[in-house]
Amino acid sequence: MGLKIPHTNLIEKSKKRIGDNLGNFVVANFLSSENIRPYIEKIHLAKFLGSWIEKEQNQSLVIANISDIILDIVHKLDDKSVTDFIAQKGKELATGIDVNTVLSNGILFFVEKQEHQNLITSTVREIKHYVLAHQELIREKVKQESYSIIPKFIDDTLADKITNGIAKYFQEVETNVQHPLRREIEAKVIAFSSEIKNEEKWQKKLNQLKDYLLREDKVNDYAKDIWDAIKSTLVQELSSNDTVLKTYLRNNIATLSQNLKNNTALQYKIDCWVRAKAYHYLLRNTHKFGELISSTMENWQGKELSNKLELEVGKDLQFIRVNGTLVGGIVGLIIHAVSRFL
């Protein structure tokens, strides 16, 4: 209407109080536990994630990101620090190992699993083949040990008997798992295992071997070789397509996708965990939302804040201002008139 109504500038003068009140109002009325809980209970992340991962392009995206992250970590690692760490942990682990007990138990485990039988079988088979393949050598040895007066055919016959007898004997050992020689060898192996574990001479020898293998220079060499092998393998596997490692990752991601989609127990467990974490996080940080609103409004310039509010509620503000002016004026006139007449 062109009326020059003076601007009270209340918004600019009270922006901090307005911001604090608005922030407290939002926190108290919108971010309470009662208001948050219904929305938190609607979270079903596991099944959504399973469907998302099921898509091939998303699997490729996940594998690519995992590969990039691991490669970035590997390239940023200091080789010497990693090598020193592996050497230190390896030496600590190896120092506490009782080599005698480990070796003895390993031999007993080998026997209990009947693996020694395979070793005996392959050994006697090789001996049999060697004897049969070197029959002429046996004849020559028999001839050398024989007397000159004994005819050659007798020596050859004797050598053939010896050769066939030895071959037949080892053939029996090879085919008969209950052969006495096998049981004798097994008893000797078990006795040797006991000697390694209990006799002082073996403890001394094996500790000397351990000390030799755990010398600082050797441990550092082992650690360097281990890290070099791990690093080069990771770089090669993660930098190329269709490698064994990426195929392994893809298969496991596909399996995870199916579990997330179809395993209701897993879905329930994951969703409950996500809901609990989200619920507690929001409740612990509701004051942050109030502080955000308050600080944002406080950082606005007074003119800017006034303009923003007037853009939203400008007509109402003008209506309030005009009404306030008119009502105030009318009330003033009435009071003045009453005071004059009375």
C-alpha positions in Angstrom: 0.0 0.0 0.0 3.1 2.2 0.0 2.9 2.8 3.7 6.4 3.4 5.3 6.1 1.0 8.2 9.5 0.9 10.0 11.4 -2.5 9.9 11.9 -3.8 13.4 14.8 -6.1 12.3 13.8 -8.6 15.0 15.0 -11.6 12.9 18.6 -10.3 12.5 18.8 -9.3 16.1 17.5 -12.7 17.4 19.0 -15.1 14.9 21.0 -17.0 17.5 18.0 -17.5 19.7 15.9 -18.4 16.7 18.5 -21.0 15.5 18.8 -22.5 19.0 15.1 -22.7 19.4 14.6 -24.2 16.0 17.3 -26.8 16.5 15.9 -27.8 19.9 12.4 -27.9 18.4 13.5 -30.3 15.6 15.5 -32.5 17.9 12.7 -32.7 20.5 9.8 -33.3 18.1 11.3 -35.1 15.1 14.4 -36.9 16.4 13.0 -38.5 19.5 13.4 -42.3 20.0 9.6 -42.7 19.5 9.7 -41.0 16.1 13.0 -42.6 15.0 12.1 -46.2 15.9 9.4 -46.8 13.2 11.7 -45.7 10.4 14.6 -47.8 11.8 12.5 -50.9 11.9 11.7 -50.5 8.2 15.4 -51.0 7.3 15.9 -54.3 5.3 19.5 -53.9 4.1 20.6 -57.5 3.8 18.1 -58.5 1.1 18.6 -55.3 -0.8 22.4 -55.7 -0.7 22.0 -59.3 -1.9 20.0 -58.3 -4.9 22.4 -55.5 -5.6 25.5 -57.7 -5.5 23.8 -60.4 -7.6 24.1 -58.2 -10.7 27.2 -58.9 -12.7 28.1 -55.2 -13.2 27.9 -54.6 -9.5 30.1 -57.6 -8.7 32.7 -56.3 -11.1 32.4 -52.9 -9.5 32.9 -54.4 -6.0 35.9 -56.5 -7.2 37.5 -53.5 -8.9 37.1 -51.4 -5.8 38.5 -54.1 -3.5 41.4 -54.6 -5.9 42.2 -50.9 -6.0 42.1 -50.6 -2.2 44.4 -53.6 -1.7 46.8 -52.5 -4.4 46.9 -49.0 -3.0 47.7 -50.4 0.5 50.3 -52.8 -0.9 52.1 -50.1 -2.9 52.1 -47.7 0.1 53.5 -50.2 2.5 57.2 -49.8 3.3 58.9 -53.0 2.3 61.6 -52.9 5.0 59.0 -52.3 7.7 56.9 -55.3 6.5 59.9 -57.5 6.2 61.1 -56.5 9.7 57.6 -57.3 11.1 57.4 -60.7 9.4 61.0 -61.5 10.6 60.2 -60.5 14.2 56.9 -62.3 14.4 58.3 -65.4 12.6 61.3 -65.5 15.0 59.0 -65.1 18.1 56.8 -67.9 16.8 59.7 -70.2 15.9 61.6 -69.5 19.2 58.8 -70.9 21.3 58.4 -74.1 19.3 59.7 -77.3 20.8 61.2 -78.8 17.7 61.7 -82.2 19.2 58.1 -82.5 20.2 56.8 -81.2 16.9 59.0 -83.5 14.9 58.2 -86.5 17.1 54.4 -85.9 16.9 54.7 -85.3 13.2 56.3 -88.8 12.8 53.6 -90.4 14.9 50.9 -88.6 13.0 52.5 -89.9 9.8 52.4 -93.5 11.2 48.9 -93.2 12.6 47.6 -92.1 9.1 49.4 -95.1 7.6 51.3 -92.8 5.3 54.5 -94.8 6.1 52.9 -97.8 4.3 52.9 -95.9 1.0 56.5 -94.9 1.6 57.5 -98.6 2.3 55.6 -99.8 -0.8 57.2 -97.3 -3.1 60.7 -98.0 -1.6 60.6 -101.8 -1.9 59.2 -101.5 -5.4 62.1 -99.3 -6.4 64.5 -101.8 -4.8 62.9 -104.7 -6.7 63.2 -102.9 -10.0 66.8 -101.9 -9.3 67.8 -105.5 -8.5 66.1 -106.9 -11.6 67.6 -104.1 -13.8 71.1 -104.8 -12.5 71.2 -108.6 -12.7 74.5 -108.5 -14.7 76.1 -106.4 -11.9 75.1 -109.1 -9.4 76.6 -111.8 -11.5 79.8 -109.9 -11.7 79.9 -109.4 -7.9 79.2 -113.1 -7.4 82.0 -114.0 -9.8 84.4 -111.7 -8.0 83.7 -113.4 -4.7 83.7 -116.9 -6.1 86.7 -119.3 -6.5 88.4 -119.7 -9.8 87.8 -123.4 -9.8 84.0 -123.0 -9.8 82.6 -122.9 -13.3 81.0 -119.7 -14.6 77.6 -121.2 -15.2 77.4 -122.2 -11.5 78.3 -118.6 -10.5 75.6 -117.3 -13.0 73.0 -119.7 -11.7 73.8 -118.7 -8.1 73.6 -115.0 -9.1 70.3 -115.6 -10.8 69.0 -117.3 -7.7 70.1 -114.4 -5.5 68.5 -111.9 -7.9 65.2 -113.7 -8.2 65.1 -114.4 -4.4 65.7 -110.8 -3.5 63.1 -109.6 -6.1 60.6 -112.1 -4.9 61.1 -111.1 -1.3 60.5 -107.4 -2.0 57.5 -108.4 -4.2 56.0 -110.0 -1.2 56.7 -107.0 0.9 55.2 -104.7 -1.7 51.9 -106.7 -2.0 51.4 -107.8 1.6 50.5 -104.9 3.9 50.8 -107.3 6.9 54.4 -108.4 6.0 56.7 -108.8 9.0 59.2 -106.4 7.5 56.5 -103.7 7.4 55.7 -104.2 11.0 59.4 -104.1 11.9 59.9 -100.9 10.0 56.9 -99.3 11.7 58.2 -100.3 15.2 61.6 -98.8 14.3 59.9 -95.5 13.2 57.9 -95.3 16.4 61.0 -96.0 18.5 62.9 -93.3 16.6 60.1 -90.9 17.2 60.4 -91.6 21.0 64.1 -91.1 20.8 63.8 -87.7 19.1 61.3 -86.6 21.8 63.1 -87.8 24.9 66.8 -88.3 24.3 69.1 -85.4 25.1 71.4 -85.9 22.1 68.5 -85.3 19.7 67.3 -82.3 21.7 70.8 -80.8 21.4 71.1 -81.5 17.7 67.7 -80.1 16.8 68.1 -77.0 19.0 71.4 -76.4 17.2 69.7 -76.7 13.9 66.9 -74.3 15.0 69.4 -71.7 16.2 71.2 -72.0 12.9 68.0 -71.5 10.9 66.9 -68.6 13.2 70.0 -66.5 12.8 69.1 -62.9 12.2 70.5 -62.8 8.6 68.7 -65.9 7.6 65.4 -64.9 9.2 65.6 -61.5 7.4 66.2 -63.4 4.1 63.3 -65.7 4.8 61.0 -62.7 5.6 62.1 -60.7 2.5 61.5 -63.7 0.3 58.0 -64.2 1.8 57.0 -60.6 1.4 58.4 -60.4 -2.1 56.4 -63.5 -3.1 53.2 -62.2 -1.4 53.5 -58.7 -2.9 54.3 -59.8 -6.4 51.5 -62.4 -6.3 49.0 -59.8 -5.1 50.0 -57.2 -7.6 49.8 -59.7 -10.5 46.6 -61.3 -9.4 44.8 -57.9 -8.7 46.1 -56.1 -11.8 45.0 -58.7 -14.3 41.6 -59.9 -15.3 40.3 -63.4 -14.7 43.0 -64.4 -12.3 42.7 -67.1 -9.7 42.2 -64.5 -6.9 39.6 -62.5 -8.8 37.8 -65.7 -9.7 37.8 -66.7 -6.0 36.5 -63.3 -5.0 33.8 -63.4 -7.6 32.6 -66.9 -6.5 32.5 -65.8 -2.9 30.6 -62.6 -3.7 28.1 -64.7 -5.7 27.7 -67.1 -2.8 27.3 -64.1 -0.4 24.7 -62.6 -2.7 22.6 -65.8 -2.6 23.0 -66.1 1.2 21.8 -62.5 1.7 18.8 -63.1 -0.6 17.7 -66.5 0.7 19.1 -67.1 4.2 16.4 -65.6 6.4 18.5 -66.2 9.6 21.4 -64.3 8.1 19.1 -61.5 6.9 17.6 -61.1 10.4 21.0 -61.1 12.0 22.4 -58.4 9.7 19.3 -56.3 9.7 19.1 -56.3 13.5 22.8 -55.3 13.7 22.3 -52.5 11.2 19.1 -51.3 12.9 20.7 -51.3 16.4 23.8 -49.5 15.2 21.8 -46.9 13.3 19.3 -46.4 16.2 22.0 -45.9 18.8 24.1 -43.7 16.5 21.2 -41.4 15.8 20.2 -41.1 19.4 23.7 -40.4 20.5 24.1 -37.7 17.9 20.7 -36.0 17.8 22.2 -32.9 19.5 24.5 -32.6 16.4 21.4 -32.0 14.2 20.3 -29.2 16.6 23.9 -27.7 16.6 23.9 -27.9 12.8 20.7 -25.9 12.5 21.8 -23.4 15.1 25.3 -22.9 13.7 24.0 -22.7 10.1 21.5 -20.0 11.0 24.0 -18.1 13.2 26.5 -18.1 10.3 23.9 -16.5 7.9 24.1 -12.8 7.6 21.2 -11.0 9.2 19.9 -9.7 5.9 20.3 -13.1 4.3 18.4 -14.8 7.2 15.6 -12.3 7.0 15.3 -12.6 3.3 15.2 -16.5 3.5 12.5 -16.4 6.1 10.5 -13.7 4.3 10.7 -15.7 1.1 8.9 -18.6 2.9 6.6 -16.7 5.2 6.8 -13.1 3.8 3.0 -12.6 3.3 2.3 -13.8 6.8 5.0 -11.5 8.2 3.6 -8.5 6.3 0.1 -9.4 7.5 1.2 -9.6 11.1 3.0 -6.3 10.8 0.0 -4.5 9.2 -2.4 -6.1 11.7 -0.1 -5.2 14.6 0.1 -1.6 13.4 -3.7 -1.2 12.8 -4.7 -3.0 16.0 -2.2 -1.0 18.0 -3.4 2.2 16.5 -7.1 1.4 17.1 -6.5 0.4 20.6 -4.5 3.6 21.2 -7.3 5.7 19.8 -9.9 3.9 22.0 -7.8 4.4 25.1 -7.3 8.0 24.2 -11.0 8.6 23.6 -12.0 6.8 26.8 -9.5 8.9 28.8 -10.9 12.1 27.4 -14.5 11.4 28.0 -13.9 10.0 31.5 
